[in-house]
Amino acid sequence: MRTSSYTQETMVIENPSKSLVMLMNKLRDRKMAQLKELKEKKDFYFPKNKQ
């Protein structure tokens, strides 16, 4: 089994700046929008079979 080169632990920042919080919220919103778009594309190209 190969070990990964990255850490899977959550990084915690105490007392983050307002701009950092705004950046993280913006990135989270963009990620959710992209996931929604990909799920819609998947449903269009690979519809669920109705039996």
HTML snippet that shows the backbone in 3Dmol.js (N, CA, C, O; Angstrom):
<script src="https://3Dmol.org/build/3Dmol-min.js"></script>
<div id="view" style="width:600px;height:400px;position:relative"></div>
<script>
const pdb = `
ATOM      1  N   MET A   1       0.838  -1.181   0.000  1.00  0.00           N
ATOM      2  CA  MET A   1       0.000   0.000   0.000  1.00  0.00           C
ATOM      3  C   MET A   1       0.879   1.239   0.000  1.00  0.00           C
ATOM      4  O   MET A   1       1.833   1.337   0.772  1.00  0.00           O
ATOM      5  N   ARG A   2       0.557   2.169  -0.858  1.00  0.00           N
ATOM      6  CA  ARG A   2       1.346   3.385  -0.984  1.00  0.00           C
ATOM      7  C   ARG A   2       0.829   4.474  -0.046  1.00  0.00           C
ATOM      8  O   ARG A   2      -0.380   4.676   0.063  1.00  0.00           O
ATOM      9  N   THR A   3       1.719   5.161   0.615  1.00  0.00           N
ATOM     10  CA  THR A   3       1.296   6.238   1.507  1.00  0.00           C
ATOM     11  C   THR A   3       1.123   7.519   0.708  1.00  0.00           C
ATOM     12  O   THR A   3       1.815   7.744  -0.285  1.00  0.00           O
ATOM     13  N   SER A   4       0.207   8.340   1.143  1.00  0.00           N
ATOM     14  CA  SER A   4      -0.044   9.597   0.439  1.00  0.00           C
ATOM     15  C   SER A   4       0.963  10.659   0.877  1.00  0.00           C
ATOM     16  O   SER A   4       1.511  10.602   1.978  1.00  0.00           O
ATOM     17  N   SER A   5       1.191  11.616   0.002  1.00  0.00           N
ATOM     18  CA  SER A   5       2.171  12.658   0.285  1.00  0.00           C
ATOM     19  C   SER A   5       1.529  13.899   0.906  1.00  0.00           C
ATOM     20  O   SER A   5       2.219  14.880   1.180  1.00  0.00           O
ATOM     21  N   TYR A   6       0.240  13.864   1.124  1.00  0.00           N
ATOM     22  CA  TYR A   6      -0.422  15.019   1.707  1.00  0.00           C
ATOM     23  C   TYR A   6      -1.064  14.619   3.031  1.00  0.00           C
ATOM     24  O   TYR A   6      -1.262  13.437   3.312  1.00  0.00           O
ATOM     25  N   THR A   7      -1.379  15.611   3.823  1.00  0.00           N
ATOM     26  CA  THR A   7      -1.981  15.346   5.122  1.00  0.00           C
ATOM     27  C   THR A   7      -3.495  15.394   5.000  1.00  0.00           C
ATOM     28  O   THR A   7      -4.031  16.163   4.202  1.00  0.00           O
ATOM     29  N   GLN A   8      -4.168  14.601   5.765  1.00  0.00           N
ATOM     30  CA  GLN A   8      -5.619  14.591   5.743  1.00  0.00           C
ATOM     31  C   GLN A   8      -6.191  15.193   7.016  1.00  0.00           C
ATOM     32  O   GLN A   8      -7.390  15.092   7.274  1.00  0.00           O
ATOM     33  N   GLU A   9      -5.341  15.810   7.800  1.00  0.00           N
ATOM     34  CA  GLU A   9      -5.801  16.437   9.030  1.00  0.00           C
ATOM     35  C   GLU A   9      -6.343  17.831   8.723  1.00  0.00           C
ATOM     36  O   GLU A   9      -5.864  18.513   7.817  1.00  0.00           O
ATOM     37  N   THR A  10      -7.335  18.234   9.483  1.00  0.00           N
ATOM     38  CA  THR A  10      -7.940  19.542   9.302  1.00  0.00           C
ATOM     39  C   THR A  10      -7.044  20.618   9.891  1.00  0.00           C
ATOM     40  O   THR A  10      -6.578  20.502  11.024  1.00  0.00           O
ATOM     41  N   MET A  11      -6.808  21.667   9.112  1.00  0.00           N
ATOM     42  CA  MET A  11      -6.001  22.776   9.601  1.00  0.00           C
ATOM     43  C   MET A  11      -6.923  23.779  10.289  1.00  0.00           C
ATOM     44  O   MET A  11      -7.919  24.208   9.706  1.00  0.00           O
ATOM     45  N   VAL A  12      -6.602  24.146  11.495  1.00  0.00           N
ATOM     46  CA  VAL A  12      -7.416  25.081  12.262  1.00  0.00           C
ATOM     47  C   VAL A  12      -6.638  26.369  12.435  1.00  0.00           C
ATOM     48  O   VAL A  12      -5.497  26.370  12.899  1.00  0.00           O
ATOM     49  N   ILE A  13      -7.280  27.477  12.052  1.00  0.00           N
ATOM     50  CA  ILE A  13      -6.653  28.788  12.210  1.00  0.00           C
ATOM     51  C   ILE A  13      -7.414  29.529  13.303  1.00  0.00           C
ATOM     52  O   ILE A  13      -8.611  29.786  13.180  1.00  0.00           O
ATOM     53  N   GLU A  14      -6.712  29.863  14.354  1.00  0.00           N
ATOM     54  CA  GLU A  14      -7.344  30.613  15.433  1.00  0.00           C
ATOM     55  C   GLU A  14      -7.328  32.096  15.081  1.00  0.00           C
ATOM     56  O   GLU A  14      -6.327  32.618  14.590  1.00  0.00           O
ATOM     57  N   ASN A  15      -8.428  32.756  15.332  1.00  0.00           N
ATOM     58  CA  ASN A  15      -8.586  34.194  15.066  1.00  0.00           C
ATOM     59  C   ASN A  15      -8.253  34.548  13.612  1.00  0.00           C
ATOM     60  O   ASN A  15      -7.336  35.332  13.367  1.00  0.00           O
ATOM     61  N   PRO A  16      -8.984  33.982  12.646  1.00  0.00           N
ATOM     62  CA  PRO A  16      -8.708  34.311  11.236  1.00  0.00           C
ATOM     63  C   PRO A  16      -9.136  35.744  10.923  1.00  0.00           C
ATOM     64  O   PRO A  16     -10.039  36.289  11.558  1.00  0.00           O
ATOM     65  N   SER A  17      -8.489  36.329   9.958  1.00  0.00           N
ATOM     66  CA  SER A  17      -8.853  37.688   9.565  1.00  0.00           C
ATOM     67  C   SER A  17     -10.162  37.655   8.790  1.00  0.00           C
ATOM     68  O   SER A  17     -10.561  36.615   8.266  1.00  0.00           O
ATOM     69  N   LYS A  18     -10.818  38.792   8.723  1.00  0.00           N
ATOM     70  CA  LYS A  18     -12.105  38.891   8.031  1.00  0.00           C
ATOM     71  C   LYS A  18     -11.942  38.571   6.546  1.00  0.00           C
ATOM     72  O   LYS A  18     -12.807  37.928   5.952  1.00  0.00           O
ATOM     73  N   SER A  19     -10.844  39.016   5.947  1.00  0.00           N
ATOM     74  CA  SER A  19     -10.628  38.758   4.522  1.00  0.00           C
ATOM     75  C   SER A  19     -10.408  37.270   4.253  1.00  0.00           C
ATOM     76  O   SER A  19     -10.830  36.760   3.215  1.00  0.00           O
ATOM     77  N   LEU A  20      -9.750  36.570   5.182  1.00  0.00           N
ATOM     78  CA  LEU A  20      -9.551  35.134   5.022  1.00  0.00           C
ATOM     79  C   LEU A  20     -10.884  34.393   5.110  1.00  0.00           C
ATOM     80  O   LEU A  20     -11.132  33.471   4.333  1.00  0.00           O
ATOM     81  N   VAL A  21     -11.730  34.783   6.036  1.00  0.00           N
ATOM     82  CA  VAL A  21     -13.048  34.166   6.173  1.00  0.00           C
ATOM     83  C   VAL A  21     -13.869  34.409   4.915  1.00  0.00           C
ATOM     84  O   VAL A  21     -14.547  33.502   4.431  1.00  0.00           O
ATOM     85  N   MET A  22     -13.814  35.632   4.379  1.00  0.00           N
ATOM     86  CA  MET A  22     -14.547  35.956   3.158  1.00  0.00           C
ATOM     87  C   MET A  22     -14.035  35.132   1.984  1.00  0.00           C
ATOM     88  O   MET A  22     -14.827  34.662   1.167  1.00  0.00           O
ATOM     89  N   LEU A  23     -12.719  34.952   1.891  1.00  0.00           N
ATOM     90  CA  LEU A  23     -12.136  34.145   0.823  1.00  0.00           C
ATOM     91  C   LEU A  23     -12.598  32.698   0.929  1.00  0.00           C
ATOM     92  O   LEU A  23     -12.982  32.100  -0.076  1.00  0.00           O
ATOM     93  N   MET A  24     -12.567  32.133   2.116  1.00  0.00           N
ATOM     94  CA  MET A  24     -12.992  30.749   2.298  1.00  0.00           C
ATOM     95  C   MET A  24     -14.469  30.570   1.963  1.00  0.00           C
ATOM     96  O   MET A  24     -14.851  29.566   1.362  1.00  0.00           O
ATOM     97  N   ASN A  25     -15.297  31.532   2.346  1.00  0.00           N
ATOM     98  CA  ASN A  25     -16.723  31.459   2.003  1.00  0.00           C
ATOM     99  C   ASN A  25     -16.929  31.536   0.499  1.00  0.00           C
ATOM    100  O   ASN A  25     -17.769  30.825  -0.052  1.00  0.00           O
ATOM    101  N   LYS A  26     -16.168  32.394  -0.166  1.00  0.00           N
ATOM    102  CA  LYS A  26     -16.272  32.529  -1.616  1.00  0.00           C
ATOM    103  C   LYS A  26     -15.843  31.230  -2.310  1.00  0.00           C
ATOM    104  O   LYS A  26     -16.495  30.787  -3.255  1.00  0.00           O
ATOM    105  N   LEU A  27     -14.752  30.624  -1.842  1.00  0.00           N
ATOM    106  CA  LEU A  27     -14.295  29.360  -2.417  1.00  0.00           C
ATOM    107  C   LEU A  27     -15.302  28.236  -2.178  1.00  0.00           C
ATOM    108  O   LEU A  27     -15.526  27.406  -3.059  1.00  0.00           O
ATOM    109  N   ARG A  28     -15.905  28.207  -0.999  1.00  0.00           N
ATOM    110  CA  ARG A  28     -16.905  27.188  -0.686  1.00  0.00           C
ATOM    111  C   ARG A  28     -18.130  27.342  -1.590  1.00  0.00           C
ATOM    112  O   ARG A  28     -18.666  26.355  -2.094  1.00  0.00           O
ATOM    113  N   ASP A  29     -18.567  28.589  -1.790  1.00  0.00           N
ATOM    114  CA  ASP A  29     -19.709  28.841  -2.668  1.00  0.00           C
ATOM    115  C   ASP A  29     -19.412  28.405  -4.100  1.00  0.00           C
ATOM    116  O   ASP A  29     -20.262  27.810  -4.763  1.00  0.00           O
ATOM    117  N   ARG A  30     -18.204  28.702  -4.572  1.00  0.00           N
ATOM    118  CA  ARG A  30     -17.816  28.319  -5.931  1.00  0.00           C
ATOM    119  C   ARG A  30     -17.759  26.798  -6.071  1.00  0.00           C
ATOM    120  O   ARG A  30     -18.184  26.247  -7.086  1.00  0.00           O
ATOM    121  N   LYS A  31     -17.238  26.135  -5.061  1.00  0.00           N
ATOM    122  CA  LYS A  31     -17.164  24.670  -5.070  1.00  0.00           C
ATOM    123  C   LYS A  31     -18.561  24.063  -5.131  1.00  0.00           C
ATOM    124  O   LYS A  31     -18.802  23.139  -5.908  1.00  0.00           O
ATOM    125  N   MET A  32     -19.480  24.573  -4.322  1.00  0.00           N
ATOM    126  CA  MET A  32     -20.841  24.039  -4.309  1.00  0.00           C
ATOM    127  C   MET A  32     -21.538  24.278  -5.651  1.00  0.00           C
ATOM    128  O   MET A  32     -22.279  23.420  -6.128  1.00  0.00           O
ATOM    129  N   ALA A  33     -21.300  25.444  -6.258  1.00  0.00           N
ATOM    130  CA  ALA A  33     -21.898  25.738  -7.558  1.00  0.00           C
ATOM    131  C   ALA A  33     -21.353  24.791  -8.629  1.00  0.00           C
ATOM    132  O   ALA A  33     -22.108  24.322  -9.480  1.00  0.00           O
ATOM    133  N   GLN A  34     -20.068  24.511  -8.592  1.00  0.00           N
ATOM    134  CA  GLN A  34     -19.468  23.601  -9.570  1.00  0.00           C
ATOM    135  C   GLN A  34     -19.973  22.175  -9.368  1.00  0.00           C
ATOM    136  O   GLN A  34     -20.227  21.472 -10.346  1.00  0.00           O
ATOM    137  N   LEU A  35     -20.124  21.735  -8.117  1.00  0.00           N
ATOM    138  CA  LEU A  35     -20.656  20.399  -7.852  1.00  0.00           C
ATOM    139  C   LEU A  35     -22.088  20.278  -8.364  1.00  0.00           C
ATOM    140  O   LEU A  35     -22.463  19.260  -8.945  1.00  0.00           O
ATOM    141  N   LYS A  36     -22.876  21.313  -8.146  1.00  0.00           N
ATOM    142  CA  LYS A  36     -24.264  21.306  -8.625  1.00  0.00           C
ATOM    143  C   LYS A  36     -24.297  21.216 -10.150  1.00  0.00           C
ATOM    144  O   LYS A  36     -25.085  20.457 -10.715  1.00  0.00           O
ATOM    145  N   GLU A  37     -23.443  21.988 -10.808  1.00  0.00           N
ATOM    146  CA  GLU A  37     -23.385  21.973 -12.270  1.00  0.00           C
ATOM    147  C   GLU A  37     -22.969  20.595 -12.786  1.00  0.00           C
ATOM    148  O   GLU A  37     -23.547  20.092 -13.749  1.00  0.00           O
ATOM    149  N   LEU A  38     -21.976  19.989 -12.153  1.00  0.00           N
ATOM    150  CA  LEU A  38     -21.530  18.663 -12.574  1.00  0.00           C
ATOM    151  C   LEU A  38     -22.611  17.603 -12.366  1.00  0.00           C
ATOM    152  O   LEU A  38     -22.774  16.714 -13.202  1.00  0.00           O
ATOM    153  N   LYS A  39     -23.345  17.688 -11.267  1.00  0.00           N
ATOM    154  CA  LYS A  39     -24.422  16.729 -11.020  1.00  0.00           C
ATOM    155  C   LYS A  39     -25.526  16.876 -12.058  1.00  0.00           C
ATOM    156  O   LYS A  39     -26.099  15.882 -12.505  1.00  0.00           O
ATOM    157  N   GLU A  40     -25.828  18.123 -12.445  1.00  0.00           N
ATOM    158  CA  GLU A  40     -26.842  18.348 -13.469  1.00  0.00           C
ATOM    159  C   GLU A  40     -26.387  17.791 -14.813  1.00  0.00           C
ATOM    160  O   GLU A  40     -27.184  17.193 -15.537  1.00  0.00           O
ATOM    161  N   LYS A  41     -25.121  17.980 -15.150  1.00  0.00           N
ATOM    162  CA  LYS A  41     -24.588  17.420 -16.396  1.00  0.00           C
ATOM    163  C   LYS A  41     -24.647  15.907 -16.377  1.00  0.00           C
ATOM    164  O   LYS A  41     -25.010  15.280 -17.372  1.00  0.00           O
ATOM    165  N   LYS A  42     -24.288  15.316 -15.236  1.00  0.00           N
ATOM    166  CA  LYS A  42     -24.306  13.857 -15.117  1.00  0.00           C
ATOM    167  C   LYS A  42     -25.727  13.330 -15.318  1.00  0.00           C
ATOM    168  O   LYS A  42     -25.933  12.342 -16.022  1.00  0.00           O
ATOM    169  N   ASP A  43     -26.705  13.992 -14.696  1.00  0.00           N
ATOM    170  CA  ASP A  43     -28.087  13.559 -14.834  1.00  0.00           C
ATOM    171  C   ASP A  43     -28.577  13.709 -16.271  1.00  0.00           C
ATOM    172  O   ASP A  43     -29.414  12.926 -16.720  1.00  0.00           O
ATOM    173  N   PHE A  44     -28.068  14.702 -17.000  1.00  0.00           N
ATOM    174  CA  PHE A  44     -28.475  14.911 -18.386  1.00  0.00           C
ATOM    175  C   PHE A  44     -27.866  13.837 -19.285  1.00  0.00           C
ATOM    176  O   PHE A  44     -28.568  13.241 -20.102  1.00  0.00           O
ATOM    177  N   TYR A  45     -26.581  13.592 -19.139  1.00  0.00           N
ATOM    178  CA  TYR A  45     -25.883  12.645 -20.020  1.00  0.00           C
ATOM    179  C   TYR A  45     -26.076  11.183 -19.608  1.00  0.00           C
ATOM    180  O   TYR A  45     -26.011  10.283 -20.446  1.00  0.00           O
ATOM    181  N   PHE A  46     -26.310  10.954 -18.329  1.00  0.00           N
ATOM    182  CA  PHE A  46     -26.497   9.595 -17.817  1.00  0.00           C
ATOM    183  C   PHE A  46     -27.771   9.534 -16.996  1.00  0.00           C
ATOM    184  O   PHE A  46     -27.717   9.426 -15.771  1.00  0.00           O
ATOM    185  N   PRO A  47     -28.918   9.602 -17.662  1.00  0.00           N
ATOM    186  CA  PRO A  47     -30.186   9.596 -16.895  1.00  0.00           C
ATOM    187  C   PRO A  47     -30.388   8.259 -16.181  1.00  0.00           C
ATOM    188  O   PRO A  47     -29.915   7.213 -16.624  1.00  0.00           O
ATOM    189  N   LYS A  48     -31.093   8.333 -15.083  1.00  0.00           N
ATOM    190  CA  LYS A  48     -31.380   7.117 -14.332  1.00  0.00           C
ATOM    191  C   LYS A  48     -32.424   6.317 -15.105  1.00  0.00           C
ATOM    192  O   LYS A  48     -33.389   6.871 -15.631  1.00  0.00           O
ATOM    193  N   ASN A  49     -32.215   5.016 -15.163  1.00  0.00           N
ATOM    194  CA  ASN A  49     -33.160   4.141 -15.859  1.00  0.00           C
ATOM    195  C   ASN A  49     -34.405   3.964 -15.013  1.00  0.00           C
ATOM    196  O   ASN A  49     -34.327   3.651 -13.825  1.00  0.00           O
ATOM    197  N   LYS A  50     -35.553   4.168 -15.638  1.00  0.00           N
ATOM    198  CA  LYS A  50     -36.822   3.946 -14.931  1.00  0.00           C
ATOM    199  C   LYS A  50     -37.280   2.533 -15.242  1.00  0.00           C
ATOM    200  O   LYS A  50     -37.429   2.161 -16.406  1.00  0.00           O
ATOM    201  N   GLN A  51     -37.501   1.748 -14.197  1.00  0.00           N
ATOM    202  CA  GLN A  51     -37.914   0.356 -14.404  1.00  0.00           C
ATOM    203  C   GLN A  51     -39.292   0.129 -13.883  1.00  0.00           C
ATOM    204  O   GLN A  51     -39.810  -0.985 -13.969  1.00  0.00           O
TER     205      GLN A  51
END
`;
const viewer = $3Dmol.createViewer("view");
viewer.addModel(pdb, "pdb");
viewer.setStyle({}, {cartoon: {color: "spectrum"}});
viewer.zoomTo();
viewer.render();
</script>
